[in-house]
Amino acid sequence: MVPFSVLDLCPVVLGATPTDAFRNTRDLAQHAERWGYRRYWLAEHHNLRGIASAATAVVIGHVAGATSTIRVGAGGIMLPNHAPLVIAEQFGTLASLYPGRIDLGLGRAPGTDQQTAVALRRTLTGGVDRFPEDVRELQGYFAKAAPGQAVRAVPGEGLDVPIYLLGSSLFSAQLAAALGLPFAFASHFAPDQLMMALDVYRRTFQPSAALDAPYAMVAVNVIAADTDEEGRRLFTSIEQQFLNLRRGMPSRLQPPIEPADDRWSAEEHAMIQRVLACSAVGSPATVRMALAALLDVTSADELIVTAQIYDHAARLRSFEIAAGVRDSLPQTTGARHASGA
């Protein structure tokens, strides 16, 4: 069975607060654990009123402390925003508190706009360009210290926290292949290069101590409901979210509206269709067909399921349906375990 995992952006919906978002995240994680999801990942974003997971390591601790078996981690930490030693210490702390349950997914984007990126880093010089070196430095902090090593991650040293590379282009696919690491593609909002990235990753993969063969994870929006009509209505919240971002007016997650084409221009409509192309929306039967087709074309080793849904009860129901769909899909022989799974 291809495992399903959760990507949670910790959404702050219209009329609610980050406190509400954290409470809902905790509740969703506990349900996801009971429904058999493999891991629960949270994403680093900044200066976005609708996303509460800016202090990602703190929220990971909140989720890990509220669960007992599901793996919890970052999907991901935007490494150019941080010194590798700081991330090694944070995730070394998490791995010490919750042994065998912590994942560390890494991205090279800022997770925000350029002005906020400058506020985070104080400079943009060299951050993205140093990403491969920073990944290797971070790996070094998790390894057993070398004789005479002056700087160590305490805690962190020797813990071998599993590292995953995330991306929406060929760059991270190539780097994950070169370093022999699991790779997750952000097709839930940037599907254009999905197939090319998977091909590059698998074709150029170099075995490592972490992984002996490629392990590819594919992210997908799943907005599931009891009927196609209700799923399509719930999907309008994420459509509004991307439309507001495109218009330079990011906001909290909006309540769903009746589907209509007159709220956007032809150009905006095309943009929404393109960025959200990797989505399964509708009834259980419709979602099952969409996910089966996605697995057939990508041969993904794991699906990362995300759902930006305004109503928390409807969001829980969507993930419950997705878990049922997972259990009804044909058994495959291609899915394997990544390190740390």
Secondary structure, 3 states (H helix, E strand, C coil): CCCEEEEECCECECCCCHHHHHHHHHHHHHHHHHCCCCEEEECCCCCCCCECCCCHHHHHHHHHHHCCCCEEEEEEEEHHHCCHHHHHHHHHHHHHHCCCCEEEEEECCCCCCHHHHHHHHCCCCCCCCCHHHHHHHHHHHHCCCCCCCCCCCCCCCCCCCCEEEEECCHHHHHHHHHHCCCEEECCCCCCCCHHHHHHHHHHHCCCCCCCCCCCEEEEEEEEECCCHHHHHHHHHHHHHHHHHHHCCCCCCECCCCCCCCCCCCHHHHHHHHHHCCCEEEECHHHHHHHHHHHHHHHCCCEEEEECCCCCHHHHHHHHHHHHHHHHHCCCCCCCCCCCCC
